[in-house]
Amino acid sequence: MDKLIGLQRAEFERAERLDFFARMSQLLTVFLSIISLFIQDSHIVVYILSILGVVAALVWLYFSEQSKYSHTTAEKGRRAVLLIKGLGIKLQPKFYTDLQTLFKVKEEEAKKWEDENYFKSNRDCGYQKLAEMLEESAFWTNNLLKEYTKQTWCYFGVLILMCLLSLLLTPFIKIEQSGIIISQMVCIILIWLATGSILSKALTLTSSAQEISFIEDKLNNIVTSKQDSENTLVYMSDYNAIVENIPIIPTKIYKKNKDRLNQLWKERNPKT
């Protein structure tokens, strides 16, 4: 079990690392595109910038897709861990080996992520333990999502201001060569794609935080009632559907809030 925990956590770390490269490529795409809007008399420079912008966009797409793959794989591992440790379900050997083949990280790399106390619940296996584990997971996800949402909206705001400033200055730039105009139109499209992606990400984070907060409350009701409830599986399905589609939360946000959230969780659940 510790091995599976290590693999899924290491895969999450890989997804985050690839997501960082994707975001940097996205930012580079925007910067190259904005710079090209202010070039007036050198069509060669504009062509080069537009080509570099397209290349940066393709790199952004590649890293983004690789990150999504690792994220999806890590989520599969996380779900398996919840069922095994929460309900005491034993995985069939074929399912377990098939799951292991999906991970891109090496076992040596995963060892440092193994943690037998990853979940704080000490209950016997059953719906109550599963609900407690899910509640803890939802608690962390909910709070970290709120922090990441704030950062993403700020990032989007700064990017929009840069784009608006560029567009406001565009009328004052005299461009006569049609080739330059076409290249700059390509760059404008790249800016639109990048800012649209960030806006979509910010909206997804906002709505996901609200939905997870609702699920967390429902799980807390099950835990405090001390009664087994099959509704736990329903909330688990809802929770899994949400977290599999949200962007990766950067580790720096986790590290920054780790001590504070650990303390809050202990105060909320003194027996765990």
Secondary structure, 3 states (H helix, E strand, C coil): CHHHHHHHHHHHHHHHHHHHHHHHHHHHHHHHHHHHCCCCCCHHHHHHHHHHHHHHHHHHHHHHHHHHHHHHHHHHHHHHHHHHHHHCCCCCHHHHHHHHHHCCCCHHHHHCCCCCCCCCCCCCCCHHHHHHHHHHHHHHHHHHHHHHHHHHHHHHHHHHHHHHHHHHHHHHCCCCCHHHHHHHHHHHHHHHHHHHHHHHHHHHHHHHHHHHHHHHHHHHHHHHHCCCCCHHHHHHHHHHHHHCCCCCCCHHHHHHHHHHHHHHHHHHCCCC
